[in-house]
Amino acid sequence: MSEFLFFERVRAWYETLPNRRLLENYFLRTIQSQTNLPISQLYRAFVDCLLPLLNIPTHPTSAIRELRPLYELNHFIDPYYFTDELMLRELKKCATLSPDHYQKLLPHLKSFFLILDKKEGLERVESWTSSHWKQWYRVFPEGHAWAAKNLLYQQGKLVVNSWPAYRAWYRYTLGTEPLNDAMPEHWEELCEGWATITEYSKMDINGLAELFAGELAHLEVPGFCGDTPNCSQCPLQPECLWHQGDSARIGNEGMAQALQKEKESEATTSDLLGWIFGLSEPEMNLLQQFLPNEKSLRHLDTQSIFEINHAFSKTPYLGEKLKAFVELCKRYNETPLKAGRQFGSSFDIFQHFRFRLRDVKQELFIVVLLDNKHQYLMDLTVTIGTLNKSLVHPREVFSKAIEKRSAAIICVHNHPSGDPKASKQDVEVTRRLKTVGSTIGIPILDHVIIGNDHFFSLADNGLM
């Protein structure tokens, strides 16, 4: 793939935008270079940028209060002659700086003032060579070359500075993410290279790529290739190597990218769980042994959870966390019932309770309470265990119905075997409850039995 193909595709996308003229005016207004760069302005911006990079705490008034000596250091330093002792003396006047902070700050401050010794170079930033840039990068902590460039851009210098734009190019062209410490020179060379064969300047190209990366969303152009890429809507998706990337065994490192590319269906269950729970690659391989069906969690039972906890002794409560995760999955498929909901058929009952009861290993007997319009009031579990006359006693079934002034009820229970067909005992229990209900004036409208993904209605089959 040509290294300039990305720019061609972005330009084609840009030319389809309805507010293109407005954007062109924005670029023209913002790329006027500031020739005379006041040293005091640059130094203050430099300190503002440096402190968070060194993890030195500040607040909005630090520059005029406890860190004022640091912010005014440029007034006391002669770029042509200064010593570490002089800088250290001024830093010690800052109330909140510690000796550790002094050691962090000194090398960067020294590098900054050495740059000032070549003040004329600062006025010609746009024509800096590689050696000039290396000196400027040394002013900042290692790995923050993009921050160094961005500072000059914010001070009005025409430098190609957009890390998000470079990342979008890298993804599209090379199919992976650039390293965080990737040097900005490569991006500058790319923008300059394409500028020589088009009518766009390097700053135009940087801006267009930045627009595509979603960095100018305030201009009502959301972009596509930001921190969380919108691959499904991206016009460059068909040729993008990053979107086409192989995800056969994704693992922890590639899971975020797979989700961004909307390829989560290609991940194994152990990969997904490993990423959610922060497991290592060996632990993910071990977890695979407890998941015989790589696309399902339905086989996780109490024994499996015990065995998982034993195998993952260094990951506390992993089995319980998996159980909680399975419960969340069930709730995703189940819309909570609200008072006033009306069931139109036995299928409506099945649809609501199927995921709650489908994989339960014991029989649960649930009673759904309805008002005089046969609208939903609430549901409650009456018994857990094998269904028989002694467990499903009318007292337990109707006590809550009487308390809530229910006008009718529907009974629901599951068959762990997976076969929902009513047994002889199911029919006997239902008829007994129906007799009691008729006596006290709270009729049973139906008894729905659920087994796996099927159901059986005693009312529909004339067994009530």
C-alpha positions as CSV (number, residue, x, y, z in Angstrom):
1,M,0.0,0.0,0.0
2,S,1.3,3.5,-0.9
3,E,2.2,5.6,2.1
4,F,0.2,8.4,0.6
5,L,-3.0,6.5,-0.1
6,F,-4.4,7.5,3.3
7,F,-4.1,11.2,2.4
8,E,-5.8,10.6,-0.9
9,R,-8.7,8.8,0.8
10,V,-9.0,11.4,3.5
11,R,-9.1,14.2,0.9
12,A,-11.8,12.4,-1.0
13,W,-13.8,12.1,2.2
14,Y,-13.2,15.7,3.1
15,E,-14.6,16.9,-0.3
16,T,-17.9,15.2,0.5
17,L,-18.5,17.3,3.7
18,P,-21.3,19.8,3.4
19,N,-19.5,22.4,5.6
20,R,-16.2,22.2,3.8
21,R,-16.0,26.0,3.2
22,L,-16.4,26.7,6.9
23,L,-13.6,24.3,7.7
24,E,-11.3,25.8,5.1
25,N,-11.8,29.2,6.8
26,Y,-11.0,27.6,10.1
27,F,-7.7,26.2,8.8
28,L,-6.7,29.5,7.2
29,R,-7.3,31.4,10.4
30,T,-5.4,29.0,12.5
31,I,-2.2,28.4,10.5
32,Q,-0.8,31.9,10.5
33,S,2.7,31.6,12.0
34,Q,3.8,33.9,14.9
35,T,7.3,35.1,14.0
36,N,8.2,36.8,17.2
37,L,7.8,34.4,20.1
38,P,8.2,36.1,23.5
39,I,10.6,34.1,25.7
40,S,8.5,34.7,28.8
41,Q,5.4,33.4,27.1
42,L,7.2,30.3,25.8
43,Y,8.8,29.6,29.2
44,R,5.5,29.9,31.1
45,A,3.8,27.5,28.6
46,F,6.8,25.1,28.9
47,V,6.5,25.0,32.8
48,D,2.7,24.5,32.5
49,C,3.4,21.5,30.2
50,L,6.4,20.1,32.1
51,L,4.9,19.9,35.7
52,P,2.2,17.3,34.9
53,L,4.6,15.2,32.8
54,L,6.9,15.0,35.9
55,N,3.9,14.3,38.2
56,I,4.4,17.4,40.2
57,P,1.1,18.5,41.7
58,T,-0.3,22.0,40.8
59,H,-3.5,24.0,41.0
60,P,-4.8,27.0,39.0
61,T,-3.1,29.6,41.2
62,S,0.3,27.8,41.6
63,A,2.0,30.2,39.1
64,I,1.3,33.2,41.3
65,R,1.6,31.6,44.7
66,E,3.8,28.7,45.9
67,L,5.5,28.0,42.5
68,R,6.0,31.6,41.6
69,P,9.8,31.4,41.9
70,L,9.8,28.6,39.3
71,Y,7.5,30.5,36.9
72,E,9.7,33.6,37.2
73,L,13.0,31.7,36.9
74,N,13.6,33.0,33.4
75,H,14.0,36.6,34.8
76,F,17.0,35.5,36.9
77,I,18.7,33.2,34.4
78,D,21.2,34.5,31.8
79,P,21.0,31.9,28.9
80,Y,24.6,32.7,28.1
81,Y,25.9,31.9,31.6
82,F,24.1,30.2,34.5
83,T,24.8,27.4,37.0
84,D,22.9,24.6,38.6
85,E,23.4,26.2,42.0
86,L,21.7,29.4,40.8
87,M,18.6,27.5,39.6
88,L,18.5,25.3,42.7
89,R,18.6,28.4,44.9
90,E,15.5,29.7,43.2
91,L,13.7,26.4,43.2
92,K,14.2,26.1,47.0
93,K,12.0,29.2,47.4
94,C,9.0,27.2,46.1
95,A,7.1,26.1,49.2
96,T,5.7,22.8,47.8
97,L,8.7,21.5,45.9
98,S,10.7,18.6,47.5
99,P,14.4,17.7,46.9
100,D,13.1,14.9,44.6
101,H,11.2,17.6,42.6
102,Y,14.4,19.6,42.3
103,Q,16.2,16.6,40.8
104,K,13.4,16.0,38.3
105,L,13.2,19.7,37.2
106,L,16.8,20.7,36.9
107,P,17.9,18.8,33.8
108,H,14.8,19.9,31.8
109,L,15.2,23.6,32.9
110,K,18.9,23.5,32.0
111,S,18.1,22.1,28.6
112,F,15.5,24.8,28.0
113,F,17.8,27.7,28.9
114,L,20.5,26.2,26.7
115,I,18.0,26.3,23.8
116,L,17.5,30.0,24.6
117,D,21.2,30.5,24.0
118,K,20.3,29.9,20.3
119,K,17.3,32.3,20.4
120,E,17.5,33.0,16.7
121,G,16.8,29.3,16.1
122,L,13.5,29.6,17.9
123,E,12.4,32.2,15.4
124,R,12.8,29.7,12.5
125,V,11.2,26.6,14.0
126,E,9.5,25.8,10.7
127,S,12.9,25.2,9.1
128,W,14.5,23.2,11.9
129,T,16.6,20.2,11.0
130,S,16.6,16.9,12.8
131,S,19.4,18.0,15.1
132,H,17.4,21.1,16.2
133,W,14.4,18.9,17.0
134,K,16.5,16.4,19.0
135,Q,17.8,19.3,21.2
136,W,14.2,20.5,21.7
137,Y,13.0,17.0,22.6
138,R,15.6,16.7,25.3
139,V,13.9,19.7,27.0
140,F,11.0,17.3,27.8
141,P,10.9,14.0,29.7
142,E,11.7,10.9,27.5
143,G,8.8,9.7,25.5
144,H,7.1,13.1,25.2
145,A,8.3,14.3,21.8
146,W,4.7,14.9,20.7
147,A,4.1,17.2,23.7
148,A,7.2,19.1,22.8
149,K,5.9,19.7,19.3
150,N,2.5,20.5,20.4
151,L,3.8,23.2,22.8
152,L,5.4,25.1,19.8
153,Y,2.2,24.7,17.8
154,Q,0.1,26.2,20.6
155,Q,2.5,29.2,20.6
156,G,1.8,29.9,17.0
157,K,4.5,28.0,15.2
158,L,3.7,26.0,12.0
159,V,4.8,22.6,13.1
160,V,3.0,19.3,12.2
161,N,2.0,18.2,15.7
162,S,-1.0,15.8,15.7
163,W,-0.4,12.4,17.3
164,P,-4.1,11.3,16.7
165,A,-3.6,12.2,13.0
166,Y,-0.4,10.1,12.8
167,R,-2.1,7.2,14.6
168,A,-4.9,7.2,12.1
169,W,-2.4,7.1,9.2
170,Y,-0.5,4.3,11.0
171,R,-3.6,2.2,11.6
172,Y,-4.8,2.5,8.0
173,T,-1.4,2.0,6.3
174,L,0.5,-0.4,8.6
175,G,-2.4,-2.2,10.3
176,T,-1.3,-1.6,13.9
177,E,-1.0,1.0,16.6
178,P,2.2,3.2,16.7
179,L,4.3,3.0,19.8
180,N,3.7,5.9,22.2
181,D,7.3,7.0,21.9
182,A,7.2,7.1,18.1
183,M,9.0,10.2,16.9
184,P,7.1,13.0,15.2
185,E,9.6,13.4,12.4
186,H,8.1,10.5,10.4
187,W,4.7,12.3,10.4
188,E,6.3,15.6,9.3
189,E,8.1,13.8,6.5
190,L,4.8,12.2,5.3
191,C,2.9,15.5,5.3
192,E,5.8,17.3,3.6
193,G,6.0,14.5,1.0
194,W,2.4,14.6,0.1
195,A,2.4,18.5,0.1
196,T,5.0,18.4,-2.8
197,I,2.6,16.6,-5.1
198,T,-0.7,18.3,-4.2
199,E,-2.1,21.8,-3.7
200,Y,-2.2,21.3,0.1
201,S,0.4,22.6,2.5
202,K,1.8,20.3,5.2
203,M,-0.3,22.1,7.8
204,D,-3.5,21.5,5.7
205,I,-2.6,17.8,5.5
206,N,-2.0,17.6,9.2
207,G,-5.4,19.4,9.8
208,L,-7.3,17.1,7.5
209,A,-6.0,14.0,9.1
210,E,-6.7,15.5,12.5
211,L,-10.2,16.2,11.3
212,F,-10.6,12.5,10.2
213,A,-9.2,11.4,13.6
214,G,-12.1,13.2,15.4
215,E,-9.9,15.8,17.1
216,L,-12.0,18.7,15.7
217,A,-15.4,17.4,16.8
218,H,-16.3,21.0,18.0
219,L,-16.6,21.8,14.2
220,E,-19.5,19.3,14.0
221,V,-17.3,16.8,12.2
222,P,-17.1,13.8,14.6
223,G,-14.4,11.9,12.7
224,F,-13.8,8.2,12.7
225,C,-10.4,7.2,14.0
226,G,-10.0,8.5,17.5
227,D,-9.3,6.7,20.7
228,T,-12.3,4.5,20.1
229,P,-12.5,4.1,16.3
230,N,-15.9,4.1,14.6
231,C,-15.0,1.4,12.1
232,S,-18.6,0.5,11.2
233,Q,-19.2,4.1,9.8
234,C,-15.7,4.8,8.5
235,P,-15.5,5.4,4.7
236,L,-11.9,4.1,4.6
237,Q,-12.8,0.8,6.2
238,P,-12.6,-1.5,3.1
239,E,-8.9,-0.8,2.5
240,C,-7.9,-0.2,6.2
241,L,-5.3,-2.8,7.2
242,W,-6.0,-2.2,10.9
243,H,-9.7,-3.1,10.5
244,Q,-8.7,-6.2,8.4
245,G,-6.2,-7.3,11.0
246,D,-6.1,-11.0,12.0
247,S,-7.8,-11.8,15.3
248,A,-7.7,-15.6,15.4
249,R,-6.5,-15.7,19.0
250,I,-6.9,-12.2,20.3
251,G,-5.6,-12.4,23.8
252,N,-5.5,-9.6,26.3
253,E,-3.3,-7.2,24.3
254,G,-5.5,-7.2,21.2
255,M,-9.0,-7.4,22.8
256,A,-9.6,-3.6,23.0
257,Q,-8.7,-3.4,19.3
258,A,-11.0,-6.3,18.4
259,L,-13.9,-4.6,20.2
260,Q,-13.2,-1.3,18.4
261,K,-13.2,-3.2,15.0
262,E,-16.5,-4.9,16.0
263,K,-14.8,-8.3,15.8
264,E,-15.7,-9.5,19.3
265,S,-17.6,-12.4,17.8
266,E,-14.3,-13.8,16.6
267,A,-12.9,-13.9,20.2
268,T,-13.1,-17.1,22.3
269,T,-15.1,-17.0,25.5
270,S,-11.9,-17.4,27.5
271,D,-10.3,-14.5,25.7
272,L,-13.3,-12.3,26.5
273,L,-13.4,-13.4,30.2
274,G,-9.7,-13.1,30.5
275,W,-9.8,-9.5,29.3
276,I,-12.7,-8.5,31.6
277,F,-11.2,-10.1,34.7
278,G,-7.5,-9.2,33.9
279,L,-6.2,-12.8,33.6
280,S,-2.8,-13.6,32.2
281,E,-2.3,-15.6,29.0
282,P,-1.5,-18.8,30.9
283,E,-4.6,-18.3,33.1
284,M,-6.8,-17.8,30.0
285,N,-5.5,-21.1,28.6
286,L,-6.3,-22.8,31.9
287,L,-9.8,-21.3,31.9
288,Q,-10.4,-22.7,28.5
289,Q,-10.4,-26.2,30.0
290,F,-13.5,-25.3,32.1
291,L,-15.4,-24.1,29.0
292,P,-16.1,-27.1,26.8
293,N,-18.2,-25.0,24.5
294,E,-16.1,-22.0,23.5
295,K,-19.1,-19.9,22.6
296,S,-21.2,-20.6,25.7
297,L,-21.2,-20.1,29.5
298,R,-24.2,-22.3,30.0
299,H,-22.2,-25.2,31.4
300,L,-20.8,-23.3,34.4
301,D,-22.4,-24.9,37.4
302,T,-21.6,-25.0,41.2
303,Q,-19.0,-27.8,40.7
304,S,-17.3,-25.9,37.9
305,I,-17.1,-22.8,40.1
306,F,-15.6,-24.8,42.9
307,E,-13.0,-26.3,40.5
308,I,-12.2,-22.9,39.0
309,N,-11.6,-21.4,42.5
310,H,-9.3,-24.3,43.3
311,A,-7.3,-23.9,40.0
312,F,-7.1,-20.1,40.3
313,S,-6.2,-19.8,43.9
314,K,-4.2,-16.6,43.2
315,T,-7.3,-14.9,41.6
316,P,-9.7,-14.7,44.5
317,Y,-13.4,-15.4,43.9
318,L,-12.9,-15.9,40.1
319,G,-15.6,-18.6,40.1
320,E,-18.1,-16.3,41.9
321,K,-17.2,-13.5,39.5
322,L,-18.0,-15.7,36.6
323,K,-21.3,-16.7,38.2
324,A,-22.2,-13.0,38.6
325,F,-21.2,-12.4,35.0
326,V,-23.5,-15.2,33.8
327,E,-26.3,-13.6,35.9
328,L,-25.7,-10.3,34.2
329,C,-25.9,-12.0,30.8
330,K,-29.3,-13.4,31.8
331,R,-30.5,-10.0,32.8
332,Y,-29.4,-8.5,29.5
333,N,-31.9,-10.8,27.7
334,E,-34.7,-10.2,30.2
335,T,-36.7,-7.0,30.2
336,P,-37.8,-6.3,33.8
337,L,-41.6,-6.4,34.2
338,K,-43.3,-3.3,35.3
339,A,-46.7,-3.0,37.1
340,G,-49.4,-2.8,34.5
341,R,-47.8,-5.1,32.0
342,Q,-50.4,-7.4,30.4
343,F,-49.5,-10.9,29.1
344,G,-51.3,-11.7,25.9
345,S,-50.4,-15.4,25.7
346,S,-48.5,-18.2,27.2
347,F,-45.6,-17.3,24.8
348,D,-45.3,-13.9,26.5
349,I,-44.8,-15.7,29.8
350,F,-42.2,-17.9,28.2
351,Q,-40.3,-15.0,26.7
352,H,-40.0,-13.3,30.0
353,F,-38.9,-16.2,32.1
354,R,-37.0,-18.3,29.6
355,F,-33.5,-17.0,30.4
356,R,-34.1,-16.9,34.1
357,L,-35.1,-20.6,34.2
358,R,-33.4,-22.1,31.2
359,D,-30.2,-23.4,32.8
360,V,-31.3,-23.7,36.5
361,K,-30.4,-27.2,37.8
362,Q,-33.3,-27.3,40.3
363,E,-37.0,-26.9,39.8
364,L,-38.3,-23.4,40.7
365,F,-42.0,-22.8,41.2
366,I,-42.9,-19.1,40.5
367,V,-46.2,-17.4,41.0
368,V,-47.1,-14.3,38.9
369,L,-49.7,-12.1,40.6
370,L,-52.2,-10.2,38.4
371,D,-54.7,-7.5,39.2
372,N,-58.4,-7.5,38.2
373,K,-57.5,-6.4,34.6
374,H,-55.0,-9.3,34.5
375,Q,-52.1,-6.9,34.5
376,Y,-48.8,-7.7,36.2
377,L,-48.3,-6.9,39.9
378,M,-45.2,-8.9,40.8
379,D,-43.7,-12.5,40.8
380,L,-42.2,-14.5,43.6
381,T,-40.5,-17.9,43.9
382,V,-42.6,-20.2,46.1
383,T,-40.5,-23.4,46.2
384,I,-37.1,-24.7,45.1
385,G,-36.9,-28.5,44.5
386,T,-38.8,-31.4,43.0
387,L,-42.4,-30.4,42.3
388,N,-44.8,-32.4,44.5
389,K,-48.0,-31.9,46.5
390,S,-46.2,-31.4,49.8
391,L,-43.7,-28.7,48.5
392,V,-46.2,-26.7,46.4
393,H,-48.8,-26.1,49.2
394,P,-51.7,-23.8,48.4
395,R,-50.8,-21.8,51.6
396,E,-47.5,-20.7,50.1
397,V,-49.0,-20.1,46.6
398,F,-51.9,-18.0,47.7
399,S,-50.7,-16.2,50.8
400,K,-48.9,-13.4,48.9
401,A,-51.7,-13.2,46.4
402,I,-54.2,-12.6,49.2
403,E,-51.8,-10.0,50.9
404,K,-51.4,-8.1,47.6
405,R,-55.1,-8.3,46.7
406,S,-54.3,-10.2,43.5
407,A,-57.3,-11.0,41.3
408,A,-55.6,-13.9,39.5
409,I,-52.3,-15.8,39.2
410,I,-50.2,-17.6,36.6
411,C,-47.9,-20.4,37.7
412,V,-44.5,-20.9,36.1
413,H,-41.9,-23.6,36.7
414,N,-38.9,-25.2,34.9
415,H,-37.8,-28.7,34.0
416,P,-34.0,-29.0,34.4
417,S,-34.1,-32.0,32.1
418,G,-34.9,-29.7,29.2
419,D,-38.2,-31.5,28.3
420,P,-41.1,-29.0,29.1
421,K,-43.9,-31.5,28.7
422,A,-46.1,-31.7,31.8
423,S,-45.8,-34.8,33.9
424,K,-48.8,-36.5,35.7
425,Q,-47.7,-34.9,38.9
426,D,-47.5,-31.4,37.3
427,V,-51.2,-31.8,36.2
428,E,-52.3,-33.1,39.6
429,V,-50.6,-30.2,41.5
430,T,-52.1,-27.7,39.0
431,R,-55.6,-29.0,39.4
432,R,-55.4,-29.0,43.2
433,L,-54.3,-25.4,43.1
434,K,-57.0,-24.5,40.7
435,T,-59.6,-26.0,43.0
436,V,-58.3,-23.9,45.9
437,G,-58.1,-20.8,43.8
438,S,-61.7,-21.1,42.7
439,T,-62.8,-21.5,46.3
440,I,-61.1,-18.3,47.5
441,G,-61.8,-16.3,44.3
442,I,-58.3,-16.1,42.9
443,P,-58.3,-18.2,39.7
444,I,-55.2,-19.8,38.1
445,L,-55.2,-18.7,34.5
446,D,-52.3,-20.9,33.3
447,H,-49.4,-23.0,34.3
448,V,-46.4,-22.6,32.0
449,I,-43.5,-25.1,32.1
450,I,-40.1,-24.1,30.6
451,G,-37.4,-26.5,29.5
452,N,-34.3,-25.1,27.6
453,D,-35.7,-23.0,24.8
454,H,-39.2,-24.6,24.7
455,F,-42.3,-24.3,26.8
456,F,-45.5,-26.2,27.6
457,S,-48.8,-24.4,28.6
458,L,-51.3,-26.5,30.5
459,A,-54.1,-24.1,29.6
460,D,-53.2,-24.2,25.9
461,N,-53.3,-28.0,26.0
462,G,-56.6,-28.3,27.9
463,L,-55.1,-29.7,31.1
464,M,-56.2,-27.1,33.6
